[in-house]
């Protein structure tokens, strides 16, 4: 089916990306850059008094990177976007139900469609985490509008986790999703031509974040 007002609507969403590039969205902290390559413990979290905390066994720069993840998740918890729970000894993160409803309302003013696919896969190799995040047209627009509105990146992460086929993820993966959305905030709308985008992103505490966004 041909989308009505497709050009006007797509131009408007791409314009939002332009405003993001002017600095409406605070930059998400990238992982620390360092020449160190020594082995360090993987990210590990616990829940204390409803907050996500870094396990005391995690030290050095790995602890610093993990603390960034914990801070992002806790901001989401405090703002009512995310909730954390333990499952089989691992801290998991999922969106709050009311936040899902708010996210759906975000795109009511634009003519988004279900074209494209929502999917998430990841690979963890020690302290290096790689994700492939696919977002359909509606989810891409939702993320762009949330970020353009000045909301914390945890709100956009909640939208991603609430999308069909994704759901709850380990805390460390939630942090990488947030980092990827912040890292690529200015290009998501530019790359979405009506069928969403695909994000490939790699986070390593001792090197700069790397990745790409492609049109679906």
C-alpha positions in Angstrom: 0.0 0.0 0.0 1.3 3.4 -0.9 1.8 5.7 2.1 0.0 9.0 1.9 2.0 12.2 2.4 5.1 10.0 2.4 7.4 12.7 1.2 6.2 15.4 3.6 6.2 12.9 6.5 9.7 11.6 5.7 11.0 15.1 5.3 9.7 16.1 8.7 11.3 13.1 10.4 14.6 13.7 8.7 14.4 17.3 9.9 14.2 16.1 13.4 17.5 14.4 12.8 18.9 17.7 11.8 17.9 19.3 15.1 19.5 16.4 16.9 22.8 17.1 15.1 22.6 20.7 16.5 22.9 19.4 20.0 19.4 19.0 21.4 20.4 15.5 22.6 23.2 15.4 25.2 26.0 13.1 23.9 26.0 9.6 25.4 29.4 8.9 27.0 31.5 6.7 24.8 33.6 3.9 26.3 37.0 5.0 27.5 39.8 5.0 25.0 43.0 3.3 26.1 46.0 1.4 24.8 45.5 -1.2 27.6 44.7 -4.7 26.5 45.0 -6.6 29.8 42.3 -9.1 30.5 39.7 -7.8 33.0 36.4 -9.3 34.4 33.3 -9.1 32.3 30.6 -6.7 33.3 28.6 -8.1 36.2 25.7 -6.4 38.1 23.6 -6.9 41.2 20.4 -5.3 42.4 20.5 -3.4 45.7 17.5 -1.5 47.0 15.9 -1.5 43.5 19.1 0.0 41.8 21.5 -1.7 39.5 25.1 -1.8 41.0 28.4 -3.0 39.6 29.6 -6.2 41.2 32.7 -5.6 43.5 34.7 -8.2 41.5 34.7 -5.9 38.5 37.7 -3.6 38.6 39.7 -1.0 36.6 38.3 0.4 33.4 35.9 -2.4 33.1 34.3 -1.1 36.3 34.2 2.4 34.9 32.4 1.2 31.7 30.0 -0.9 33.8 29.2 2.0 36.0 28.1 4.0 32.9 25.8 1.2 32.1 24.4 1.0 35.6 23.9 4.8 35.7 21.9 4.7 32.4 19.7 1.9 33.6 19.1 3.5 37.0 18.1 6.8 35.2 15.6 4.7 33.3 14.3 3.1 36.5 14.0 6.5 38.2 12.1 8.0 35.2 9.7 5.0 35.0 11.1 3.7 31.6 12.8 0.5 32.7 12.7 -2.1 35.4 15.4 -4.5 36.5 15.2 -8.0 37.9 17.4 -11.0 38.6 17.0 -14.2 36.6 19.3 -17.2 36.9 21.9 -15.1 38.7 21.9 -12.4 36.0 20.4 -8.9 36.1 17.9 -8.4 33.3 16.3 -5.2 32.1 12.9 -4.7 30.5 10.6 -1.8 29.7 7.8 -0.7 32.1 4.4 -1.3 30.6 3.2 2.3 31.0 6.3 3.4 29.2 5.4 1.2 26.2 2.1 3.0 25.9 3.8 6.4 26.0 6.2 5.3 23.3 3.3 4.3 21.0 1.8 7.7 21.4 5.1 9.3 20.3 4.4 8.5 16.6 0.7 9.2 16.4 1.4 12.6 14.8 3.4 11.0 11.9 2.4 8.2 9.4 4.8 5.5 10.4 4.3 1.9 9.1 5.3 -1.6 10.2 7.6 -1.9 7.1 10.9 -3.5 8.1 11.8 -5.7 11.0 12.5 -5.4 14.8 15.2 -7.8 15.9 18.2 -7.9 18.2 21.2 -10.2 18.4 24.5 -9.8 20.3 27.8 -11.4 20.9 29.9 -11.0 24.1 33.6 -11.8 24.0 35.1 -10.9 27.3 34.6 -7.2 27.7 33.8 -6.6 24.1 30.2 -6.6 23.1 28.8 -6.4 19.6 25.1 -6.0 18.7 23.0 -6.0 15.6 19.8 -4.0 16.1 17.1 -3.9 13.4 14.3 -1.4 13.8 11.3 -1.1 11.5 9.9 2.2 10.3 7.7 2.8 13.3 10.3 2.0 15.9 13.0 4.1 14.1 10.6 7.1 14.1 9.7 6.5 17.7 13.4 6.5 18.8 14.1 9.7 16.8 11.1 11.5 18.2 11.9 10.5 21.8 15.5 11.6 21.5 14.5 14.9 19.8 12.2 15.6 22.7 15.2 15.7 25.0 14.3 12.6 26.9 17.0 10.5 28.5 18.4 7.8 26.2 16.9 5.2 28.5 13.4 6.2 27.2 14.6 5.2 23.7 16.1 2.0 25.0 12.7 1.2 26.6 11.0 1.7 23.2 13.5 -0.7 21.6 13.1 -3.3 24.3 9.3 -3.0 24.1 9.3 -3.7 20.4 7.9 -7.0 19.2 10.5 -9.8 19.3 13.0 -8.1 21.6 11.8 -8.0 25.2 14.0 -8.3 28.3 17.8 -8.4 27.9 20.9 -8.7 30.2 21.8 -5.4 31.9 25.1 -5.2 29.9 23.3 -5.5 26.6 20.8 -2.8 27.7 23.8 -0.5 28.2 25.2 -1.2 24.8 21.8 -0.5 23.2 21.7 2.9 24.9 25.2 3.7 23.8 24.4 2.7 20.2 21.2 4.9 20.1 23.1 7.9 21.5 26.1 7.3 19.2 23.9 7.2 16.1 21.1 9.6 17.2 21.9 12.1 14.4 21.8 9.7 11.5 18.8 7.4 12.3 16.2 9.5 10.5 18.5 10.2 7.6 19.0 6.4 7.0 15.3 5.5 7.4 13.7 5.7 3.9 10.4 4.1 5.1 11.5 0.5 6.1 13.7 1.2 9.1 17.4 0.8 9.8 19.9 -1.8 10.9 22.6 -0.8 13.5 25.8 -2.7 13.9 27.7 -1.5 17.0 30.7 -2.7 19.0 31.6 -1.4 22.4 35.0 -2.0 24.0 36.2 -0.3 27.2 39.7 0.2 25.9 39.0 1.5 22.4 36.5 3.9 20.8 33.0 2.6 20.0 32.6 1.6 16.3 29.7 0.7 14.1 27.4 1.6 11.2 23.8 2.3 10.3 22.3 1.0 7.1 19.0 1.5 5.3 16.7 -1.4 5.3 
